[in-house]
């Protein structure tokens, strides 16, 4: 739905509200016309049901309003003496239209100074849970979202088993585009394993201002641009399906190039605008290695303990050859100094070895993981020439990222050497948003922009800022494998991360002691 369609829907809702409540407004000592004026009618309704004015704001927050509307329906009925369980159920299961019945057929009396305290323990629990969910949904949707590192693509900086808080306000929080969704979950309802949202209606893309831009070296959480996977397998057909932007799978990678940059990868090293990218101090890029020993057998346990090898490792005792999927350059240098090691070479794909599975998936222009580009990273407002040679780089941008996902209909066809956009010839295109190039530090074991291309700005979710828990996935018991030194550490910064866990525990102890002595003093007095 467009903003115009949403505005018309909003006006229709005001008419529906007026038709079902105008008599109740009168019984509460207000004028009937007050039930018709948009927003103002909600403020007056809050006065009628004796609730704070800021509840009106909650009615306009997507997903939160799905919780608030039933609460408002029930509170309206209770303000006119309808407190029974049947009244509550009728209000909810008729989507509020039970109020029409009360408005036109019942001679109800408005209750001034109504007691707002729940009359039962269950009611008190329900009220507390509802508003806890509302608060958590607002925090989750607009400020801070928990996130788990599932893969080793950023290993040595972010580890598998790290639990993060991702800031949404650094780059600007997005308004949820799927207004009908289960709160505080992504695309699947836990346990049930079913889709957590309704594909329609959709809210047009809208983002609040952030206080910083995505920069090179930033670790960024974003929606996987090419995600159309039927993750729920409810049809069992293995096909691909449309997913709204905010319900695509969450990925986390390092931004190595921003809008307007020229990127090239040479021998696995990233070059931006002709100069090698200078990574942040905490970044530990990893590469694949092969080598031989003098006859000593190496085990995965030994390599993990001595050289922090957490990805694949294999050893052939017949030839004394071994292969490492991912090893940092620092660990590789230490391994070379091991007296058991005869040779150790970093694996580099030859420049002439091409892969059809990498972006832009074009028969004429193919790259590999170690030799890629040069390519241009599109920038908002910049115009590029569209030719049969350049089209593979920008087709998805024009048709999808700036087409269907922005509410447009963009279709590109070719008639010989002529390229048509929506049936009209075109030879240039001006980008409507910025794009980024995201890569994992694990250069040979990361599905990143080399596989699927650019990441649009409207797919950016947020910035990881804090690790609150970390546990080795290979550990058995709950306490086994907890990485205490990583808990309560920041993601960004230089040098070895410093854990603030002791300070946090001291603060908690102070708060508990303060409350204890305060209660004791009050009881003594």
N, C-alpha and C positions, 0 to 999 in steps of 0.2 A: 504494500500500500504506500502511496505517496503521502507527503505531508498534507496536501490538499484533501485527499481522501480521509486521512485521520482527523482533520479539522471538521469535515462534514460529519464523520462518525461521532465526534465529540459533541457537536450541536444536537445531533439526534438523541444522544444520551441525556442531554439537558432537558429536552422535551419529554422524554420518557420519565425522567425524575420528577418534573413538574406535574405531569399527569397523575402520578401515583402518590404525591405527597402534599399537594397544595392545601388540602383540608387540614392535614396534620400541622402544617405551619400555622394555620389560623388558630387551631386549638391550643397551640403553644404561645399564642399572643403575638404572632408575627403577621405580616401581610402576605397574601397568597402569591403576589407577583415576585416575592423574594425567592420563591422556589424555582424561578425560571432563569434568573440572571447567572450566567456561567461564573464559576469560582466564588462569587459572592454568595450564591446559594449554599455552597459547601461550608463557608465560614459561618453562616447563620445556622446551618444544621449542627455544626460543632457546638454552638451555644445552646441549641435545643437539647442535645443529648449530653450536655455538660462535660464536654471533652475539650482539650486544648486546641487552639487554632492551628498549631503546626501539624496536626493530623491531616490537614488539607494537603500539605506537601506530600505526605506519604501516598495519597490517592493518585499522584501523578508520577510515581516512581514505578517503572515497569517491574513486574514480578511481585514487588512488595504490595502493589495495589490489589493483586489477586488474593492476598491475605486480608487486606484492610476492608475491602468491599463487604465481605460477609460479616466482619466485625461491626461495620456501620449499620448494616441491615438489622442485626440483632440488637444493637444499642438503641436504634430508633424505636423498635417495638417495645423494648423495656422502658423507654421514656414515657410510654403511654400505657403502662401496666401489663403488657404482654410478656410475662416472665416464664411461662411454662416451657417444659422440654419440647412439647409439640410445636409451640410457636417458634422456638429456635430452629427446629428441624425444618419446618415449613419455610422459614425465611431463607435457609441455605439451599434446600433442594428445589425451590422455585426460582432461584437466582434473584431473590429480592422481590419478586412479583406478588408474594403474599402480602406485602405492604399495600398493594392496590386494594386487596380485599378489605383490609383494616380501614383504609382511607375512605372507601365508599360505602361500606355496609355496617361498620361498628361505631357505636357511640362511645368512644374512648375519652378518657380524661388525662390531660397532661400532668405529669408528676414533677412539680417544682422541687429543687434541692434533692434530687434523687440520690440515694446512697449508692455509690459506685463500687463499693466493696463486694466481691463475689459472695453469694450466700452459702456456698458449699465449698468443701476442701477441693473437690474435683474442679469446680469452677475457677478456684484460685490457681490451681495447677495449670489449667488450660490457658488462662489469661497470661500467666507468666511465660509459658512455653511459646505462645503466639508472639509476644513482643520480644522474646529472646530471638526467635526466628527472624522477625522483622529487622532487628538491629544487626544480626549476623549477616543477613542478606544484603543490607546496605554496605556493610564493611567489605564483604566478599565481592560485591559487584562494582564498587566504586573506589575502594581504597587499598585493600590488601587481600591477596588470595593465596591460600596454601598450595604448594606444588611439590611433587616428588620427582626426583631425577630417575628416569627409568632405564636409560642407556648410558654407555660409556663414551659418547661422542665428545664430551668435555672433561673426560677423566683427567685427574690430577688438579683440576680447578674445581669442578663440581663432580662428586663421586656418586656412583650408583648407590642409592640408599640415603642420600641427603634429602632432608625435608626442609623446604624453603618457604619464606614469605616473599611473594612477588608484589611489588608496588605497582599499582595501576595509575597512581596520580603523577608519577615522574614524567611519563610521556603523555598523560591525559587519559582519563578513564573514558571508555566507550559506553554509550547508552545501549543496553541490551537490545539486539535486533529481533529477538524472539520473545515477545511479551508474555506468551503463554508457555510457562516452563516451570518445572519443579525447582524450588529454591535451593541454592547452594550446592548443586551438582552440575556436572558438565553436560555430557550428551547421553548418559545412561543412569537410570535409577539403580543405586546399589541393591544387591541381593536379588531384586526382580530381574535385572538385566534387560530392561526394556527402554525404549527411547524416552527421554526425559522432557521433551518439548514438542510443541505443535509447529510444523513448518510454516503454516499460515495462521494469522496475518504476520507481516513483517513490518518493523519500524525502519524507515530509511536511516542510513549510516549517519551517526552524529557523535561527535567527540568533544569532551570538555578540554579546555586549554591545559597543557602540562607546563611544568616549570623547567624542563630541559628537553633537548632533541636527542634522537638516537645518534650516537657517535661511534666512530671506529673503535673497536676493542670492547665495546659494551656487550655484556651477555644479555640476551633479549629472549623473552618468552613471546611466542607468536602463534597464530593459527596456521597450521600446515596448509599452504595455499591450494594444493592439488588434492586435498582430502575429499573423496567422494565414496569412501569405503563403507559398505553396509556392515558397520561394526556390530550390529545387534543380531545379524543372521536370522531375523525373524522370517525371512522368505526362503532362506537356505539355497539361494540360487547363485551366490558368489558374484553377483553383478555390482555395479557401482551406482550410487545414489546421490542426489543433490543434498548438500548440507549447508545451512546458513553459515555465514562467516564466523559468528561467535560460538558456533557449535562444532566447528572443525577441530580436529585433534590439536592439543597444545604441544608445541615443540620448543626446545630451548637450544640456542646456538650462539656463537659469537658473531657479532656484526664486523665484517672485515672491509666492507666498502659501503659508502653511503651514496645518496643521489648525486649524480653529476660526475662520479668517479669513473676512471677507466681501470679495469682489473685484468691482471694476467697472472697465471700460475706457471712458474718455471722451476723444474726439478722439485716440485712440491712446495716451493716457497711462494708466498703471495706478494705480488707487486701492485702497488696502487699509484696510478699516474706516473709510472716509470720508476718508482722507488720502492724498495722492499719494505713491507709493512713492519713497523716496530711494535711488537706485541707488548702488552702490559707485563709487569714483573711476575705476576702470579700465573700467567699463561704458560702452560707446559705442552707445546705441540708434540704429538707422537707420530711415529712412522713405523712401517713394517720393516723387519730386519730378517736376514738369513745369515747363518754362520755355521762353523764347525768347531768341535772340541778335539782335544788330544786323546780322547778315549773315555774321558769321564762322562758319565750319564747325568744329564740335567733333568730335574723334575719340575712340574708346575709349582709345587709347594716351595721348592728352593728358589725358583725365579720370583715368586710372589714375595717371599720373605726378604730376599737380598736385593731385588731390583724393581720391586713394586710392579710386576707384570700382572695386570688384572684381566687382560683380554686373552685371546687364544694363544696357546703355546704348544708346539709339537716337537718331539725329538725322535730321530731314527737311530736306534742303537746299532744297526747294521752299517751305516755310513758315517755315524757320528755327526750328522747334519741336524740342524734345528731351525725352526721358524718362529718368529715372534710377530703377532698381529699388530701390537702397539707398544712402543717403547719411547720414552722421552729421550732427548739428546743427552741430557745429564746422566741418565741411567745407562745409556749406550756407551758413554765415555768410561764409566766405571766398569762396565762389563768387558770392554776391550782390555782393561788392565788386569782382568782375572787370568791367572796363570793357566787355567784349564782351557781358555779360549784361543783357538788358532786363528780364526778369521771371523769378522763381523762386518757385514755390508748392509747399508740401507737400501731397501728395494725402491727402485725408481722405474716407473713405466717408461719405456722408450717413447720418444716424441712421435714416432711414426705409428705407434700402436694406438688405434682409435677405438672408441666405444660408442656403439649406437644407442646405448641406454642413457647417455648423459645429455644434458641440455646443450643445444636446443633440439636434439633428436632429429637432426637434419642430415640427410645422406651426403650432402655436399660439404658440410662443415661439421666435423667430429673432433672431439677432444678426448683426453683421459684424465685421471685423477691428479696426475703430476704435471701435465702440460695442458693448460686451459686458457683460452682467450687469444688475444685481448678482446674484451667486450665492454660495452658502455652500460652504466647503471642509470636508468631513466630518472629524470628530475622533473618535478612539477613545473609546467609552463614552458619547458624546452621542446623544440620541434625537431624531429628526425626525418630523414628521407626514407620512404618506404619503397623498397625494390624487392624483386624475387629473392635476392641474396639476404637482405636484412629482415624480411618478413618473418622467418622462423623465430627470431629473437623476440618479436613484439606481437605476434598473433594472439597469444593468450592474454596479454595485457589489454589489447584492444577489444577482443571478443568477450572476455570473462571479467577481468579485474576492473575494467572501465566500461563494461557492457552489462552483462546480466547481473553482476553483483552491485551495480549502481542503478539498477532499475531501467537500464536502457536495453535496446535490442540491437546488438552489433553482430553482423555476419560478414565474414570476409570470404570472397570467392576469387578465383583467377580465371581469366579468359586469355589463354596464351601467356604473353608477358604482361598483360594488363591486369592490375589488381583492383578489385571492386570492394567498397565498403557499403553494405546495405544497398547494393545494386548500382552505386555511383562510383566512377573512377576516382582514385585518390593516390597521390604520390608522396604525401607527407602526413605526419600525425603529431599533435601536441598533447603531451601527457597531462593528466588531470590530478595526479598525486605523485608523491615520492616513492622510490623503491630502494630496497636494500639487498645486499648479498650476505647471506648467513652461512657460516661454515663451522664444523666441529673441529676442536683441537686435535682429535684423533683422525688424522688426515686420510687414512686408508680404511677406516671403519666408521664412517659417518654418512648417513643419508642427508644431504644438505643441498644448498643452492646449485651445486654441480650436477645434481640429479634432476631438480625440478625448476631451477631458475630463480627469478626475482621474488622477493617478498614485498607485497604492497604495504603501504603505511596503514591502511585500514585493517590489516591483519595483525598489527602489533598489539600485544596484550599488555605487557608491562616489563618491569625490570626486577630481577632477583636482587634482594638487598640483604637477606638475613637467613642463616641456617639455624633452625631451632632444635633440630634433632638429626642424628646421623647414625646409621647402623649398617655394618657389613652384611650384605645379602647372603653370604655363605655361612654366617654364624648360625648355630642351632638354637640355643636358649635365648630368652628375651634379653637378658643382661649381657650375654656373650656378644662380642662384636660391636658394642656401642662405642662409637668414636667420641669419647668425652672431649677430646681436644678440638673437635669441630663444632660442638654444640655452642650456640649463642655466639657465632662468629659472623662477621660481615663478608659479603661476597666481593665487594670492591675494596681495593686498597693495595698497598705495596708490602712486600715482605711476608713473613709467615703470619697467617691469620691468628689473631688473639681471641681466646675464648673469654666471654663476659659472663659465663655461667656462675663462677663464684660470687661475683657482684650481685647477680640476680638472686641467688640463694640468700645472701646476706640481707638484701632488701626485703625478701619475703619474710625472713625471720624477724626483722625489725617490725614489719606491719603486723605479724601475728602477735608478737610480744606487746605491741602498743594496744591492740584491740583487747588482749587478755587483761592487761592492767587497767584499761579504761573501764571494762565491764566490772572488774573487781572493785574499783574505786566507787563506781555508781552503786553497786550492791551494798557496800559498807556504809554509804551515806544514806 
